[in-house]
Amino acid sequence: MYHVAKESVSTELLCGVPQGSIIGPSQFTAYTEDIQEVIMLNYHLYANDTQVIAKSTIRSTDVACRQLENCVASVQQWCASRRFQLNADKTELIWFGFAAHLEHLQAESVGLTIAGVNVEAVDCVRDLGIYLDRRLNLRAHIGRVVSTCYFHLRRLRNLRHMVSQEIRQRLVSALILSRIDYCNVIFAGLPDVTLAPLRRVMNADVRFVAGLGPHDHVTAAWRDLHWLLIEQRNTYKLCIMMHAVNNGAAPTYICDLAKPVNEIRGRSHLRSIGSNCSCSGVLK
């Protein structure tokens, strides 16, 4: 039996582009790029996600709230002029800071009012797949990554007697290690106690690939797989980024974050300054 596909009815497109088209992202960017002229605070734009950032102290929190409300009101007017809908129910507010500052904000119940909707502060937000908590200790993000990795590992264990070690290694790399390595540069400088859950996940992955028991040592298996430890994976990613910055292969927004060591006060005398190596720069 053969199924004959029917042609869709032709329709003349007077504006916009079909959903999922190749030129859709570039056309959307060109259509919305003037939103930068509306936002008078620090901001971050990605596709249809707009983030507005205001700095404040404990005493100037009310001023920061008014600035945010005025800025969002301007964005709302801009959206209406472009036939966009600003959904206040999906708008999130989060305060970053030290414990004393956050306790003061929580006691004051500081929030925003957007289009008649009260937006209360939350403890964690998601930004391009990264979960940011109020204290920026990344424990919430690591907890979610670990939970997802164990979920996939439990599913893969049902296949451990059906596939070879090479296939198990490929499956772990595709489903688990890719999630651990995603934006792992943000793990740089975190204490060992925070990275410990990721280290345990990696040990479980090694035992699964090598066919070891839950109490077997994994040192030899680590060496045979040629996998880097969590701290080494983070350092490796940072080195790749700094190499790209040093050779002009990184995007502009990343290059702007790096500062040559010879421009840092008190470090211009280092011998590595004249070596033209990729480590002659630090992130601001």
C-alpha positions as CSV (number, residue, x, y, z in Angstrom):
1,M,0.0,0.0,0.0
2,Y,1.3,3.4,-1.0
3,H,0.4,6.7,0.6
4,V,0.3,9.6,-1.8
5,A,1.1,12.9,-0.1
6,K,-1.2,15.8,-1.0
7,E,0.2,19.2,-1.7
8,S,-0.7,22.1,0.6
9,V,-2.7,25.0,-0.6
10,S,-0.4,27.8,-1.8
11,T,-0.7,31.0,0.3
12,E,0.8,34.4,-0.5
13,L,3.0,35.5,2.5
14,L,2.7,39.2,2.9
15,C,4.9,39.6,6.0
16,G,7.1,37.5,8.3
17,V,8.7,34.2,7.5
18,P,7.4,30.6,8.0
19,Q,8.1,29.1,11.4
20,G,11.2,27.0,11.4
21,S,12.7,28.6,8.3
22,I,16.4,29.1,7.8
23,I,16.2,32.9,7.7
24,G,13.8,33.1,10.6
25,P,16.5,33.8,13.3
26,S,18.3,36.5,11.3
27,Q,14.9,38.2,10.3
28,F,13.8,38.2,14.0
29,T,17.1,39.7,15.1
30,A,16.8,42.5,12.4
31,Y,13.2,43.1,13.5
32,T,14.0,43.4,17.2
33,E,17.5,44.9,17.3
34,D,16.3,48.4,18.1
35,I,15.1,47.2,21.5
36,Q,18.6,48.1,22.7
37,E,17.6,51.8,22.3
38,V,14.7,51.3,24.7
39,I,16.5,49.5,27.5
40,M,18.4,52.1,29.6
41,L,20.0,49.6,32.0
42,N,22.4,46.7,31.6
43,Y,20.9,44.0,29.5
44,H,21.5,40.6,27.9
45,L,19.7,39.5,24.7
46,Y,19.4,36.0,23.3
47,A,16.7,35.2,20.6
48,N,13.4,36.2,22.2
49,D,14.8,36.2,25.8
50,T,15.5,39.6,27.2
51,Q,17.2,40.1,30.6
52,V,17.5,43.5,32.3
53,I,20.1,44.0,35.1
54,A,20.2,46.7,37.7
55,K,22.8,47.1,40.5
56,S,21.9,48.3,43.9
57,T,22.9,48.4,47.5
58,I,20.8,47.6,50.6
59,R,19.8,51.3,50.8
60,S,19.1,51.8,47.1
61,T,16.9,48.7,46.5
62,D,13.8,50.8,46.0
63,V,15.6,52.9,43.4
64,A,16.6,49.8,41.5
65,C,13.1,48.5,41.6
66,R,11.7,51.7,40.1
67,Q,14.4,51.6,37.4
68,L,13.4,48.1,36.5
69,E,9.7,48.8,36.5
70,N,10.2,51.9,34.2
71,C,12.5,49.9,31.9
72,V,10.1,47.0,31.6
73,A,7.2,49.5,31.0
74,S,9.2,51.0,28.1
75,V,9.9,47.5,26.7
76,Q,6.2,46.7,27.0
77,Q,5.3,49.8,24.9
78,W,8.0,48.8,22.4
79,C,6.5,45.2,22.2
80,A,3.0,46.7,21.5
81,S,4.4,48.8,18.7
82,R,5.9,45.6,17.2
83,R,2.9,43.5,17.7
84,F,4.6,41.5,20.4
85,Q,3.0,40.4,23.7
86,L,5.0,40.8,26.9
87,N,3.8,38.1,29.2
88,A,4.1,39.4,32.7
89,D,3.1,36.0,34.2
90,K,6.3,34.5,32.8
91,T,8.5,37.4,33.9
92,E,10.9,36.4,36.7
93,L,12.9,38.5,39.2
94,I,15.9,37.3,41.1
95,W,18.3,39.2,43.5
96,F,22.0,38.2,43.6
97,G,24.1,39.2,46.5
98,F,25.6,38.3,49.9
99,A,23.6,36.6,52.6
100,A,23.0,39.7,54.6
101,H,21.7,41.6,51.6
102,L,19.4,38.7,50.5
103,E,18.0,38.4,54.1
104,H,17.2,42.1,54.1
105,L,15.4,41.8,50.7
106,Q,13.5,38.7,51.8
107,A,12.4,40.5,55.0
108,E,11.2,43.5,53.0
109,S,9.5,41.3,50.4
110,V,10.9,43.4,47.6
111,G,9.2,42.7,44.2
112,L,8.1,44.4,41.0
113,T,4.8,45.4,39.5
114,I,4.6,44.8,35.8
115,A,1.4,45.5,33.9
116,G,-0.6,45.2,37.1
117,V,1.0,41.8,38.0
118,N,3.1,41.5,41.1
119,V,6.4,39.7,40.3
120,E,7.9,38.2,43.4
121,A,11.6,37.3,43.7
122,V,12.5,33.7,43.1
123,D,15.4,31.7,44.5
124,C,16.6,30.3,41.1
125,V,16.2,31.1,37.5
126,R,17.2,29.3,34.3
127,D,19.4,31.1,31.8
128,L,20.3,29.3,28.6
129,G,20.3,25.9,30.4
130,I,22.2,27.2,33.5
131,Y,20.3,27.4,36.8
132,L,21.5,30.5,38.7
133,D,20.7,30.7,42.4
134,R,20.7,33.8,44.5
135,R,24.2,33.3,46.0
136,L,25.7,32.1,42.7
137,N,27.1,29.0,44.4
138,L,25.7,26.8,41.4
139,R,24.5,24.1,43.8
140,A,21.1,24.2,42.2
141,H,22.5,23.8,38.7
142,I,24.9,21.0,39.7
143,G,22.0,19.2,41.5
144,R,19.9,19.3,38.4
145,V,22.7,18.1,36.2
146,V,23.5,15.2,38.6
147,S,19.9,14.2,38.7
148,T,19.6,14.1,34.9
149,C,22.8,12.2,34.6
150,Y,21.8,9.5,37.0
151,F,18.4,9.2,35.2
152,H,20.1,8.4,31.9
153,L,22.7,6.2,33.6
154,R,19.9,4.1,35.2
155,R,18.4,3.7,31.7
156,L,21.7,2.7,30.2
157,R,22.3,0.0,32.8
158,N,19.5,-2.0,31.3
159,L,21.6,-2.3,28.2
160,R,25.0,-3.2,29.8
161,H,24.7,-6.9,28.9
162,M,23.6,-6.2,25.3
163,V,26.3,-3.8,24.0
164,S,30.1,-3.7,24.0
165,Q,32.3,-1.5,26.1
166,E,32.9,0.8,23.1
167,I,29.2,1.3,22.6
168,R,28.7,1.9,26.3
169,Q,31.5,4.6,26.2
170,R,29.8,6.3,23.2
171,L,26.4,6.3,24.9
172,V,27.8,7.8,28.1
173,S,29.7,10.4,26.2
174,A,26.6,11.4,24.2
175,L,24.0,11.3,27.0
176,I,25.9,12.1,30.2
177,L,29.3,13.7,29.6
178,S,27.9,16.2,27.2
179,R,25.6,17.5,30.0
180,I,28.5,17.7,32.5
181,D,30.7,19.5,30.0
182,Y,28.0,22.0,29.0
183,C,29.1,25.5,30.1
184,N,31.5,23.9,32.6
185,V,33.7,26.9,32.7
186,I,31.3,28.3,35.3
187,F,32.6,25.6,37.6
188,A,36.1,27.1,37.8
189,G,37.1,28.1,41.3
190,L,34.2,26.2,43.0
191,P,35.2,24.3,46.2
192,D,35.6,20.6,46.2
193,V,32.5,20.0,48.3
194,T,30.4,21.6,45.6
195,L,32.0,19.6,42.8
196,A,31.8,16.3,44.7
197,P,28.4,15.2,43.2
198,L,29.8,15.6,39.7
199,R,32.8,13.6,40.7
200,R,30.6,10.8,42.0
201,V,28.6,10.8,38.7
202,M,31.8,10.4,36.7
203,N,32.9,7.5,38.9
204,A,29.6,5.8,38.3
205,D,30.0,6.4,34.6
206,V,33.5,4.8,34.6
207,R,32.2,1.7,36.5
208,F,29.3,1.3,34.0
209,V,31.6,1.6,30.9
210,A,34.3,-0.7,32.4
211,G,31.8,-3.2,33.8
212,L,33.0,-2.7,37.4
213,G,31.1,-3.4,40.6
214,P,29.9,-0.6,42.9
215,H,32.8,-1.1,45.3
216,D,35.6,-1.7,42.7
217,H,38.4,0.9,42.4
218,V,38.2,3.1,39.3
219,T,41.7,4.4,39.0
220,A,42.9,2.0,36.4
221,A,39.6,2.3,34.4
222,W,40.0,6.1,34.4
223,R,43.5,5.7,32.9
224,D,42.3,3.3,30.3
225,L,39.4,5.5,29.2
226,H,41.7,8.6,29.0
227,W,39.0,10.7,30.6
228,L,39.8,13.9,32.4
229,L,38.7,14.5,36.0
230,I,36.1,17.2,36.7
231,E,38.6,19.8,37.6
232,Q,40.8,19.0,34.6
233,R,37.8,19.2,32.3
234,N,37.0,22.7,33.5
235,T,40.6,23.8,33.2
236,Y,40.8,22.3,29.7
237,K,37.7,24.3,28.6
238,L,39.2,27.5,30.0
239,C,42.5,26.9,28.2
240,I,40.6,26.4,24.9
241,M,38.7,29.6,25.4
242,M,41.8,31.7,26.3
243,H,43.6,30.2,23.3
244,A,40.8,31.3,21.0
245,V,40.8,34.8,22.6
246,N,44.5,35.1,22.3
247,N,44.4,34.2,18.6
248,G,41.3,36.3,17.7
249,A,39.1,33.3,17.1
250,A,36.6,33.9,19.9
251,P,33.5,36.1,19.6
252,T,33.8,39.7,20.5
253,Y,31.7,39.5,23.7
254,I,34.1,36.9,25.0
255,C,37.2,38.8,23.9
256,D,35.9,41.9,25.8
257,L,35.9,39.9,29.0
258,A,39.6,39.1,28.8
259,K,42.4,41.4,29.8
260,P,46.1,40.9,29.0
261,V,48.3,40.3,32.0
262,N,50.7,43.1,31.0
263,E,47.8,45.6,31.6
264,I,47.3,44.4,35.2
265,R,49.0,46.5,37.7
266,G,51.8,44.7,39.5
267,R,52.0,41.8,37.0
268,S,53.6,43.5,34.0
269,H,57.1,42.2,35.0
270,L,56.2,38.5,34.6
271,R,58.4,36.5,32.2
272,S,55.3,35.0,30.5
273,I,54.4,38.5,29.1
274,G,56.8,38.3,26.2
275,S,56.1,34.6,25.4
276,N,53.0,35.3,23.3
277,C,51.3,32.3,24.8
278,S,47.6,31.7,25.2
279,C,47.8,32.0,29.0
280,S,48.8,35.7,28.8
281,G,45.4,36.9,29.6
282,V,42.8,36.6,32.4
283,L,39.1,37.0,32.6
284,K,37.8,40.1,34.2
